[in-house]
């Protein structure tokens, strides 16, 4: 492979018009790992989602298309995590393979600089970044809306009808049922007990049968029971005399009963209920929502200020007494001295109640203000996320490509480990900045761009070192440098 690439480069030197074929070779070497790593990362994230919500999915009799829609929309919401990781890993793998197979050396020996080699991938990364922005602004809000609404309906869905032997089953509203034994045909049941609580009158209505047949209707909306050789026990409370509890027992040879199973069908919630959530909005809608929320906060503060000014009027008996005696209003002790003992107690109780009311009002307004500000900051975080995804794709490419040229190792071994390390650093800084912004401890611009600002200098450093063939990871060169530093300190 190295010899063929080297011969191809020599041909390019003589026929510069065909240099585009070199770019095609580089793009083919990059796009394959990019697609592969993207879907691998997406698959891992979807598996993590299934592991997290497995209890909400299993045993509810969900139709296959509902599960398929849920997984599809869930996978689209994971693109902001999978795409930067795949770009980092694929760029590391591509340039690591070039270095490991000496193709990179052949290109450089033919007079092609690393910047020229990276040029088609830089253009591709810019295109991917622009596409990532349009995805996060236009498609991701729709995917979030579909995903959140379906997930909410799935989590609210009851478990599928599963009446087991010898266990009381109470998922049918108003009824508790126990079946002693199920026959192998799946229809015949024996030793049946049904407690009916639909009347909600405090009485007890119990049905016992030796055996019966249990089937569901064709559309699954009804559970049909045909019971044989049993009794109905009805115990009621006499409203006029609670000490009397009339009891009635009725024998039946055959009885037909049906139960409504409509609650076991998944009902779709109106998506408009989720549409105003900040994760379901694009840039324009986020800006409008932030302006509206800030105006609401301002109006709320002004309204509270006006109401607090009117909350404690100076029309009480103490003020009247002060005015009659020509005593200054600020002299509270003199004012209290003009009142009788009972009036003093009444005035102090009133002052205490007013103080408590003021404190409670202040706490409520403070909590309301903090909640509104947190919501505003969440909108601002979502606004910045539209841009940070695109910029992160570029930054991680300029880390992966030159670093792969430096380590000269391809495959999924060392590049995967290095990619995970850098991506974990990026993700941890991003989450820390995001939570700090929501908590209000840092500015949204600084917090949301902190991870990119930290990794950007590394990308510039790696690109500079790879372009100048600096021995960044050469152990011998580091030993020489450390030895020189130690010698300087020993001379001092």
BALUM-920938 format. One record per atom (N, C-alpha, C): residue in one letter; x, y, z. Coordinates in steps of 0.2 Angstrom, whole numbers, plus 5000, padded with zeros to 4 digits. Example, Ala and Ser with C-alpha at 12.3 -4.5 7.8 and 13.67 -1.06 7.14 Angstrom:
// residues 2
A506649725039
A506249785039
A506649845039
S506449895035
S506849955036
S506450005039
***
This chain:
// residues 492
X500449945000
X500050005000
X500450065000
X501050065004
X501450125005
X501850134998
X502050084995
X502350084988
X501950114983
X501250094983
X500850114978
X500650184979
X500550204985
X500450274987
X501050324985
X501650294986
X502250334984
X502250344977
X502150294973
X502150294966
X501650344963
X501050344966
X500550384964
X500750454965
X501050474971
X501250544972
X501750564967
X502250514965
X502750534960
X502350554954
X501850524952
X501450534946
X501150604947
X500950624953
X500550684954
X501050744953
X501750724955
X502250784954
X502350804947
X502250754943
X502350764936
X501750784932
X501150774935
X500550794932
X500150824937
X500250894938
X499950924944
X499150934943
X498950924937
X498250934935
X497850874938
X498250824940
X497850764943
X497950764950
X498150814954
X498250814961
X497550804964
X497050814961
X496350804964
X496250734966
X496650694962
X496550614964
X496850604971
X497350644973
X497650634979
X497150654985
X496750704983
X496250724988
X495650674988
X495550644983
X495050594983
X495250534987
X495950514986
X496150464990
X496150474998
X496250535000
X496250555007
X495550555009
X495050585005
X494350585007
X494050515008
X494250465003
X494050405004
X494350365010
X494950385012
X495250355018
X494950385024
X494650445024
X494350475030
X493550465031
X493250465025
X492450455025
X492250385028
X492650335026
X492450265029
X492450265036
X493050275039
X493050275047
X492550325050
X492450385047
X491950435049
X491250405050
X491050375045
X490350345045
X490350285050
X490850245050
X490950185054
X490950205062
X491350255063
X491350275070
X490750315073
X490450355068
X489850385070
X489250335072
X489150285068
X488650245069
X488850195075
X489450185076
X489650145082
X489550185089
X489750255088
X489550295094
X488850305095
X488450315090
X487750315090
X487450255093
X487650195091
X487350135094
X487550125101
X488150145103
X488250145111
X487850195115
X487750245112
X487250295116
X486550275116
X486350245110
X485650215110
X485550155115
X486150115116
X486150055121
X486050085128
X486450145129
X486450175135
X485750195137
X485350225132
X484650245133
X484250185135
X484350135131
X483950075132
X484050045139
X484650045142
X484850025148
X484550075154
X484450135152
X484150185157
X483450175158
X483150165152
X482350165152
X482050095151
X482450045152
X482249975151
X481649955155
X481549985161
X481049965165
X480350005163
X480450055159
X479850085156
X479650065150
X480050015147
X479849985140
X479649915140
X479949875145
X479749805145
X479149795148
X478749745145
X478149725148
X477549765147
X477549815142
X476949855141
X476649835135
X476849785131
X476549765125
X476549825120
X477049865119
X477149915114
X477249885107
X476849915103
X476949895096
X477649915093
X477849875088
X478449875085
X478649945082
X478149975079
X478250045076
X478350095081
X478050085087
X478150135093
X478850135095
X479050075096
X479750065098
X480250085093
X480150075087
X480550095081
X480550175081
X479950205082
X479950285082
X480350305088
X480250275093
X480650305099
X481350295099
X481650245096
X482350235095
X482650275090
X482250285084
X482450335079
X482550405081
X482050425085
X482050495087
X482550505093
X482650455097
X483150455102
X483850455099
X483950415094
X484650415090
X484750485087
X484250525085
X484450585082
X484550635087
X484350625093
X484550675099
X485250665101
X485550605100
X486150595102
X486750615097
X486550635091
X486950665086
X487450715089
X487250765093
X487750815096
X488250785100
X488250725102
X488750685106
X489150645101
X488750605097
X489150555092
X489550595087
X489350645084
X489650675079
X490350705081
X490450745086
X491150765088
X491650705089
X491350655093
X491750595094
X491950565088
X491550555083
X491750515077
X492250555073
X492150625073
X492650665069
X493350655072
X493350665079
X493950655082
X494350585081
X493950535082
X494250465081
X494350455074
X493950475069
X494150455062
X494750495060
X494750555062
X495350595060
X496050565063
X495950545069
X496550515072
X496750445068
X496250405066
X496350345063
X496650355056
X496350405052
X496550415046
X497250435045
X497450485049
X498150515049
X498650465053
X498350425057
X498750375060
X498950325056
X498450305051
X498550255046
X499050275041
X499050345039
X499450365034
X500250365037
X500250385044
X500950385047
X501150315048
X500750265050
X500950195051
X501150165044
X500850175039
X501050145033
X501550185028
X501850235031
X502350285028
X502050315022
X501350325022
X501150365016
X501150435018
X501150455024
X501250525026
X501950545024
X502450505026
X503150515024
X503250525017
X502950485013
X503050485005
X502750545003
X502150575005
X501850635003
X502350695005
X502550695011
X503050745013
X503650745009
X503950685008
X504550685004
X504450704997
X503850704994
X503650724987
X503550804987
X503650834993
X503550904993
X502850924995
X502450884997
X501750904999
X501750915007
X501550975009
X501550995016
X500950965019
X500950955026
X500350935030
X499750975029
X499851035028
X499251085027
X498951065021
X499351055015
X499051035009
X498650965010
X498950915013
X498650855014
X497950865018
X497950905023
X497350915027
X496850955024
X497050995018
X496551035015
X495851005013
X495850955010
X495150925008
X494750905014
X495050885020
X494750865026
X494550925030
X494950975029
X494651045032
X494051065029
X494051065022
X493451085019
X492851045021
X492950975021
X492450935023
X492250945030
X492650955035
X492450975042
X492051035042
X492251085038
X491851145038
X491151135035
X491051095030
X490451075028
X490051035033
X490350995036
X490050955042
X489851005047
X490251045049
X490051095054
X489451135052
X489451165046
X488851195044
X488251155044
X488251095042
X487751045042
X487551035049
X487951025054
X487851015061
X487451075064
X487651135062
X487251195064
X486551195061
X486451185055
X485751175052
X485351115056
X485651065057
X485351005060
X485151025067
X485551055071
X485451075078
X484851135078
X484851175073
X484351225073
X483651205070
X483651165065
X483051155062
X482751085063
X483251035063
X482950965064
X482950935071
X483450955075
X483550935082
X482950955086
X482651015086
X482051035090
X481450985088
X481350975082
X480850925080
X480950855083
X481550835082
X481750765085
X481650765093
X481850815096
X481750825103
X480950825105
X480550855101
X479850855102
X479550785101
X479750755096
X479450685095
X479650635100
X480350645102
X480650595106
X480350605113
X480250665116
X480050685122
X479350665123
X478950675118
X478150665118
X478050585118
X478450545114
X478350475114
X478550445120
X479150465123
X479450445129
X478950455135
X478650515135
X478150525140
X477550475140
X477350465134
X476750425133
X476950355135
X477550335133
X477750265135
X477850255142
X478150305146
X478250295153
X477550305157
X477050335154
X476350335157
X475950275155
X476250235150
X475850175148
X475850125154
X475250095155
X475250035160
X475549975157
X475749925162
X476049865160
X475449825156
X475749785151
X475249745148
X474849695152
X474249675150
X473849635155
X474249565156
X474349555162
X474749495163
X474549465170
X473949425170
X473749405176
X474049335178
X474449325183
X474849265184
X474449225190
X474649165190
X474249115195
X474449135202
X473949135206
X473949145213
X474249215216
X474149265211
X474349325213
X473849375212
X473649415217
X473149465216
X473349525211
X472949535206
X473049585201
X472649645201
X472849705202
X472449765203
X472549815198
X472849805192
X472949855187
X472349875183
X471849835184
X471149855181
X470749895186
X470649955184
X470350005188
X469749985191
X469649985198
X469049965202
X469049895203
X469449855201
X469449775202
X470149745204
X470049695209
X470649655211
X470449585209
X470849555206
X470749485203
X471249435205
X471049375207
X471549325208
X471349255204
X471749225201
X471649165197
X472049115200
X471749055203
X472149005206
X472548965201
X472348945195
X472748905190
X472448925183
X472948925179
X472848925171
X472948865168
X472448845164
X472648785160
X473048795154
X473348735151
X473848745146
X473548775140
X472848775139
X472548805133
X472548875133
X472748915139
X472748985139
X472149015140
X471548985140
X470949005140
X470548985147
X470648925149
X470248895154
X470648915161
X470248945166
X470548965172
X470148935178
X470448925184
X470048895189
X470248935196
X469748925200
X469748955207
X469849035206
X469349065203
X469349135202
X469049175207
X469349225209
X469049275214
X469149345211
X468549385212
X468549455209
X468249495214
X468649555216
X468349605221
X468249665217
X467549685218
X467349745214
X467249805219
X467649855217
X467649915221
X467449975217
X467049965212
X466850015207
X466350065211
X465950035215
X465450075218
X465750125223
X466350115226
X466650165230
X466150185236
X465750145238
X465350155244
X465550125250
X466050095250
X466350065257
X466149995257
X465649975253
X465449905253
X465949855250
X465749795250
X466149745247
X465749695242
X465949685236
X465649645231
X466149595229
X466049535230
X466549485229
X466249425225
X466549405219
X466349355215
X466849295216
X466549235217
X466949175217
X466649125212
X467149095208
X466949045204
X467448985204
X467148925202
X467548865202
X468048865196
X467748885190
X468148885184
X467848935179
X468148955174
X467948995169
X468348995163
X468149045158
X468549055152
X468749125151
X469349145150
X469549215149
X469849225142
X469549275139
X469849285132
X469849365131
X470249395127
X470149465125
X469849475119
X469449525118
X469149545112
X469649555106
X469349555100
X469849555094
X470249615094
X470049675096
X470449735096
X470749745102
X470749695107
X471049705113
X470749755118
X470249785117
X469949835121
X469549805127
X469349745127
X468949715132
X469249645134
X469149635141
X469349565144
X468649535145
X468549475142
X467949445143
X468049375147
X467649375153
X467649315157
X466949285157
X466949215156
X466349175157
X466449135163
X466149145168
X466249105174
X465649055175
X465848995178
X465448945180
X465448915187
X464848905189
X464748875196
X465048915201
X464748975203
X465049015208
X464549055212
X464749105216
X464349145220
X464549215220
X464049255220
X464149335221
X463949345228
X464449375232
X464349405239
X464349475239
X463849505242
X463749575242
X463549595249
X464049635251
X463949665258
X463949745258
X463349775260
X463249845259
X463249875266
X463349945266
X463249975272
X462550015272
X462250005278
X461550045279
X461750115281
X461550165276
X461650235278
X461350255284
X460750235285
X460350255291
X460650225298
X460850165297
X461150135303
X461850095301
X462350125303
X463050095301
X463150035304
X462850015309
X462949955313
X462649895309
X462249915305
X461949855301
X462249855294
X462449795292
X462849785286
X462449725282
X461949735278
X461549685275
X462049645270
X461949575270
X462349535267
X461949485262
X462149485256
X461749445251
X462249395247
X462049335247
X462449285243
X461949255237
X462249255231
X461849235225
X462249185222
X461949125220
X462249075216
X462149085209
X462649065205
X462549065198
X462849005195
X462548975189
X462848925186
X463348955180
X463149005177
X463549035172
X463449115173
X464049145172
X464049225172
X464549255168
X464249305164
X464749335159
X464949405162
X465549415162
X465849485164
X466349505159
X466349575158
X466849605154
X467149665157
X467749675156
X468149725159
X468549775153
X468449835154
X468749885150
X469549885150
X469849875144
X470549875144
X470849935140
X470449985139
X470650045135
X471250085139
X471350075145
X471850105149
X472550075147
X472550015144
X473149975143
X473349995136
X472950035132
X473250055125
X473550125126
X474150125123
X474550195123
X474150245120
X473950295123
X473650355121
X474150415119
X474150445113
X474650495112
X474450555114
X474850595118
X474750655121
X474850715115
X474450765116
X474550815111
X475250845111
X475650855106
X476250875106
X476350945107
X475750985107
X475851055108
X475951075115
X475851025120
X475951025127
X476751035128
X477151005123
X477851005124
X478251055120
X477851095115
X478151135110
X478451195113
X478351215119
X478651275121
X479251265125
X479451205126
X480051185130
X480651205126
X481151235130
X481751265127
X482151215122
X482051145123
X482451105119
X482051095112
X481451115112
X481051115105
X481051175101
X481451225103
X481451285099
X482051295095
X482051335090
X482551355086
X482851425088
X483351455085
X483651515087
X483151565088
X482751575083
X482251635083
X481751625088
X481551565089
X481051555095
X481351565102
X482051545102
X482351545109
X482451625110
X482651665105
X482751735107
X482051765109
X481551745105
X480851775107
X480651755114
X480751685116
X480651665123
X481051695128
X481651705127
X482051745132
X481851815133
X481651845128
X481451915128
X480751915132
X480351875131
X479651865134
X479751855142
X480251805143
X480351785150
X480651845154
X481151875151
X481451935154
X480951995156
X480452005151
X479952055152
X479552035157
X479351965158
X478951945163
X479251955170
X479951945170
X480251955177
X480252025179
X480352065174
X480352145175
X479652165177
X479152145174
X478452155176
X478352135183
X478552075184
X478452045191
X478752085196
X479352105195
X479752145200
X479452205202
X479252245196
X478852305197
X478252295201
X477852245199
X477252235202
X477352215210
X477852185211
X477952165218
X478152225222
X478552265219
X478752335222
X478152375224
X477752385219
X477152425220
X476652395226
X476652325226
X476152295231
X476552305238
X477152295238
X477452295244
X477452365247
X477452425243
X477352485246
X476652505249
X476152465246
X475452475249
X475252415254
X475752375255
X475552315260
X475452345267
X475852395269
X475852415276
X475652485277
X475052505276
X474752575277
X474852595284
X475052665284
X475152695291
X474452725294
X473952685293
X473252705296
X473052655302
X473452665307
X473352625313
X473252675319
X473052645324
X472952685330
X473552715333
X474052685332
X474752715335
X474852775331
X474852775325
X474952835321
X474452885322
X473852875323
X473352925325
X473552955332
X473752915337
X473952945343
X474552985343
X475052965338
X475653005337
X475453075335
X474953075330
X474853135326
X474453185331
X474053155336
X473653195340
X474153225346
X474653195348
X475053215353
X475653255350
X475653265343
X476153305340
X476853275341
X476953205342
X477553175343
X477753155336
X478453155335
X478753135329
X478553065327
X478453045321
X478252985319
X478852935320
X479452955320
X480052905321
X480152885328
X479852925333
X479852905340
X479352845341
X479552785340
X479052735341
X478952715348
X479452725352
X479352715360
X478852755363
X478852825361
X478352875363
X477652855361
X477652835354
X476952815351
X476652755355
X477052705357
X476852645360
X476652665367
X476952715370
X476752745377
X476052775377
X475852795372
X475152825372
X474652775371
X474752715371
X474252665370
X474152625377
X473552595377
X473452555383
X473752485382
X473752445388
X474052385388
X473752335382
X473152335382
X472852295377
X472952315370
X472952385369
X473152415363
X473852395361
X474352395366
X475052385364
X475052315362
X474752265365
X474752195363
X474452185356
X473952225355
X473652215348
X474052245343
X474452305344
X474852335340
X475452285338
X475752255344
X476352215343
X476152145339
X475552125340
X475352065337
X475252075329
X474952135328
X474852155321
X475552165317
X476052195321
X476652205318
X477052145317
X476952095322
X477252025321
X476951995315
X476251995314
X475951965308
X476151995302
X476152065302
X476452095296
X477152075294
X477552065299
X478252045298
X478251975295
X477851935298
X477851865295
X477651865288
X477051905287
X476851905280
X477351935275
X477651985277
X478152015273
X478751965271
X478951925277
X479451875276
X479251825271
X478651795272
X478351745267
X478351765260
X478051825260
X478051855253
X478751865250
X479151885254
X479851895251
X480151825249
X480051775253
X480351715251
X480051685245
X479351695244
X478951665238
X479251705232
X479251775233
X479551805227
X480251795225
X480651785230
X481351765229
X481351695225
X481051645228
X481051585224
X480751585217
X480251625216
X479951635210
X480451665205
X480751715208
X481251745203
X481851705201
X482051665206
X482651615205
X482451565200
X481751535200
X481551485195
X481451515188
X481251575188
X481251615182
X481851625178
X482351645183
X483051655180
X483351595178
X483251535181
X483551475179
X483251455172
X482551465171
X482251445165
X482551495160
X482751555161
X483051605156
X483751575154
X484051555159
X484751535158
X484751465154
X484251425155
X484251365151
X484051375144
X483651425143
X483551455136
X484251475133
X484551515136
X485251545134
X485751485133
X485751435137
X486151375136
X485951345129
X485351335128
X485151295122
X485351345116
X485251405117
X485451455111
X486151445109
X486651445114
X487351435113
X487551365110
X487151315112
X487251245110
X487151235102
X486751285099
X486651275092
X487351295089
X487751335092
X488451355089
X489051305091
X488951295098
X489551255100
X489651185097
X489151155095
X489151095092
X489551095085
X489451145081
X489851155075
X490551175076
X490651215081
X491351235082
X491751175085
X491451135089
X491751085092
X491951035087
X491551025082
X491750975076
X492451005073
X492551065072
X493151095069
X493751085074
X493651105081
X494151095085
X494451025086
X493950985087
X494150915088
X494450885082
X494350905076
X494650885070
X495350905070
X495450975072
X496150995072
X496550975078
X496250935082
X496650895087
X496750825085
X496250795082
X496350725079
X496850715074
X496750755068
X497150745062
X497950755064
X498150815067
X498850825068
X499150775073
X498750755078
X498950705083
X499050645080
X498550625075
X498650555072
X499350555068
X499450615065
X500150615061
X500750615066
X500650635072
X501150635077
X501250565079
X500750525081
X500850465085
X500950405079
X500750415073
X500850365068
X500550295070
X499950295072
X499650235074
X498950235072
X498750185068
X498050185065
X497650125069
X497150115066
X496650065069
X496250085074
X495950045078
X495550065083
X495850055090
X496450045091
X496850035097
X496950095100
X497650125099
X497850185102
X497450245101
X497250255094
X496750315093
X496150315096
X495850255098
X495250255102
X495350275109
X495850255112
X496050275119
X496150345119
X496550375114
X496650445114
X496050485113
X495650465108
X494950495107
X494550505113
X494450445117
X494050445122
X494350495128
X494950495129
X495250545133
X495050615132
X495250635125
X495050705123
X494350715124
X493950665122
X493250685122
X492950685129
X493150645133
X492950645140
X493150715143
X493750745141
X493950805144
X493450865141
X493350855134
X492850905131
X492150895134
X491950835136
X491250825138
X491150855145
X491650835149
X491650855156
X491650935157
X492150965153
X492151035153
X491451065151
X491251035146
X490551065143
X490051055148
X489950995152
X489450985157
X489551035163
X490151045165
X490351085170
X490151165169
X490351185163
X490151245160
X489351255160
X489051205157
X488351215157
X487951215163
X488151175168
X487851175175
X488051245179
X488651265177
X488851335180
X488351385178
X488251385171
X487851435168
X487151435171
X486851375171
X486151365174
X486151385181
X486651375185
X486651395192
X486751465193
X486951505188
X487051575188
X487751595190
X488251555191
X488851565193
X489351595188
X489251585182
X489651605176
X489251635171
X489551675167
X489151705161
X489051655156
X488451655152
X488251605148
X488751595142
X489051655140
X489551655134
X490151615136
X490451635142
X491051595145
X490951525146
X490351505150
X490251445152
X490151395146
X489751415141
X489651375135
X490151365130
X490651415130
X491151405125
X491851385129
X491851375135
X492451355139
X492751295136
X492351245135
X492751185132
X493051195126
X492751235121
X493151245115
X493751295116
X493651335121
X494251385122
X494851345125
X494651295129
X495151255132
X495551205127
X495151175122
X495451125118
X495751165111
X495451225110
X495751255104
X496551265104
X496751295110
X497551295110
X497851225109
X497551175111
X497851105110
X497851095102
X497351105099
X497251095092
X497851135088
X497851205090
X498351245087
X499051215088
X499251195094
X499851165096
X500051105092
X499551055092
X499650995088
X499751005081
X499351055078
X499451065071
X500151095070
X500351145074
X501051175073
X501551115074
X501551075079
X502051025080
X502050975074
X501450955072
X501450905066
X501650935060
X501551005058
X501751035052
X502551045052
X502851055058
X503551065058
X503950995060
X503550945060
X503850875062
X504250875069
X503950915074
X504250915080
X504150855084
X504650825087
X504550765091
X504150765097
X503550775097
X503150795102
X503050735107
X503050675104
X502950615108
X503650565108
X504150595106
X504850555106
X505150555113
X505150495116
X505350485122
X506150515123
X506550495118
X507250515119
X507350595119
X506950625115
X506950695115
X506750725121
X506250705124
X506050725131
X506550705136
X506850655136
X507450635140
X508050685140
X508150705134
X508750755133
X508550825136
X507850845135
X507650905137
X507650905145
X507450855148
X507350845155
X508150845158
X508550815154
X509250805156
X509550875156
X509450915151
X509650985151
X509451035156
X508751025158
X508451065163
X508851045170
X508950985171
X509250955177
X509950985178
X510250985172
X510951015172
X510951085174
X510551125171
X510451195173
X510351205180
X509951165183
X509751175190
X510351155195
X510751095192
X511251075196
X511851125196
X511951165191
X512451215190
X512351275195
X511651285196
X511451345200
X511551325208
***
